[in-house]
């Protein structure tokens, strides 16, 4: 059974169709890349999956359960967390406080162990546990955003543009961390404009254009695809 099955999603903003027919799946333990240019419908799609937006058409199932139209706080309890574009850490709160907020659905006695797991995966955050999030670099804030998303112990984590605005060397570090998260058995739905890095680590990928899936395949298949190379990689 697929971890996530999305069928024929559609959504319009004030009558303007942003997503018109998106069907994707994520199998347990996979990294799946959702790719496309600005305005292709990537963020709208994952916001529907996460319960931030209600689909106007289509269905979302996770582990066989119907999530279509379910509010985001219930979706988190079902095992899906979204790390939104732009990181959105709480700048006037410390690293520790941001992490504790990510564990809001957990019992108090579980939080300390989850924090230590986050620090083991992100040692730099352990060094900065008392630092205000707003005073950290963009790369460190992205690590904190991902770590905060993991505090709910998701089975699927959705990362929306995790490399946005980061220097290339920091981007490489973030992608290594995504692989490390996946190796812990967590499925990853990765929304990115950085096609080369995404497809290098992805098991499979989908390319969106004008709110619909136009290509699908393994990461290597999409990297070798002439359309992808011309449209997105400049080859």
N, C-alpha and C positions, 0 to 999 in steps of 0.2 A: 504494500500500500504506500502511495506517495505521502511524504510528510506534508506537502502542500499541493493542492490542485486548484488552479484558477481557470475559470471558463468564461469566455466571451464578456469580459468586463467592459463597461462603458460608463463615462462620466463627462458631464458638460458643465462649464462655468458660465453662468448667465447666458445659456443658449449656445455657447461656443464649445464644440466638441473637443475635449482634450484627449480622451481615450475612447476609441470606438469599437474595438474588438480585440481584446488581449486575452490570450490563453497561454498559461505557462504552468510548469510543475517544478517542484524541488523534491528530489528523493532524499531519504534519510542519509545524513553524512556528506551530502554534496555541497560544493560551492557552485552556485549558478549566477552568472553575470547577466544583468539586464542593461543593455547598452543602447546608445543613441545620442543624437545631438540635443542641444537645448530645445525644449518645447516638444520633444518626441512623445512625452506622456509617461516617462519613467517614474518621476516622483509622485504623480497622481496615482499611478498603479499601486505603488507600495503603500501609499497612505490609505488606499481602500483596503488592502490586505491587513494593515495594522489597525483598522477600525477608526481612523481619523476622519475619513470620508466614507459616506454610504454609497455603494454602487447604484447607479440608475438602471443597470442591467447586468446580468451575469451572476456567477456563483463563486464562492470561496469556500473550500473545505480544507481542514487541517486534521490529519490523523483520522479522516473519515467523518469528522464532525463539521456541520455547516456553521461557518462563521459570518456569512453574508449579512451585513448590516449590524453586526454585533459591535457595541461600543469598545473603544480602545482599552479601557481598564479591564474588561472581560477578556479581550484578546490576549493581553499580557498574562492573565491567569491561565490561559489555554496553552501558553508556551511560546509565544511570539513576541519579540521586542523589536522596536524600531529605533535606530540611532539616526536622528534626522540630519538633513543637510545643514551645514553651518555649525555643527557641534552642539550649540545651545547648552553649554554648561552653565551653572549658576555662578556668575563671576565673583559675587561677594560672599560665597561660601567656600570652605576649604575643600581640598581633595577628599578628605574623609567624609565630610558632610554630604558632598555630591554622591559618593558611593552609597552611603547609608540611605539616601533618598531613592536610589535605584532598587533597593531591597524592601520597598514599602509593602510589598505583598507577602513578605516573609515573617516568620515568627522572630521575635527579638533575639532569642537564643541562637538563631541560625546566622545572624548578621555578621558576627565577629569572624566566623569561619569563612564566610563568603568574601569578606574584606581581605583576609589573608590569601585566599585563592587568587583574588584580583592582583594583589601585590606580588605574588609569585609569578604571574604572567606578565605583569607590568612593573618591573623593579624600580623604574624611574618614579612611578607614582608613590611607591613606598618611601622614597627619599623626600618626597614633597607632600607628605600626608597632611601637614598642618598649613600648607601654603594656600593662599586664595587662588581659586581656579582662574580668575581673570588676570592674574599676574604671570601666568605660564605662557610658554610659546604656543603657536598654533598646533604644532605636532603633539605637544604634551596634552593640550586640551582635547585633541582627537583621541588620544589614548584614553583619557579620562572618560570621554563620551562612550567609547566602546566598553570600557570596564564597567561603567555605570549600567549599560544595557545588559551586561552579563550577570549583574547582581540578582536579577530575577530568575536566574537559572533557566534560560530559554532553551527550547529544542531547536528553534530557528531564530537567528538574528538577522535583521534587515539593516544593511549599511547603505545610507543614501549619500553618495558622493564623499566618501571618507578622505580622498586625496585632494579635495578642492582647496586651492589656495596654499598648498604646501610645497616646499622646495623639493626638487627631485630626490635628494638623498633621504629626506624625511618620508617622502612617499614610498620609497622602497622599504623603509622600516615598517610603515603601517601595513603594507601588503604582506610582509613576513609575519606580522602579528595576526593578520586575518587567517593565514595558513595555520598558525599555532592554535588559534581558537577552533578552527575546523578539526584539527587533529584531536581535540578533546571530545569529538563526537557531535559537535553542534553544527547543524546545517546553516549555510550562509546564502542569503540572497543579496547580491552585491550590485548596487546601482552605480554606474561609473561612466564618465566620458573618456577616461584613460583606458582605451581599448587594449593596448598592448599589454600593460601590466595585468589588467583584469583577466584577459583570456589566457595569459601565461599560467595563472593559478586556478582558473575555473575548470570544473569538470565539463560543464556545458554552458551555453549562453544563448540569449535571444537578442536580436536587434530590432528595436522599435523605430518606426518612422511614421509621423503624423498620426500617432495614437493607435497603431496596429503593429503586430509582429510581422516583419518582412523576411526574417531569416532566423534559423535555429540550427544548432549543431554543437559538437564538442568544441572546447576551446581551441584546439589545434585546427579543426576544420574551418572555424570562422577566421582564424588568423591567416589561413591560406586562401580564403575566399577572395576572388578578384574584386567583387563589389565592396566588401569591407575594406580591402586594401586601398582602393581608389577613394571611397567616400570618407573614410575615417582615419586612415593611416598615411595618406598623402603619397601613396605609391602608384 
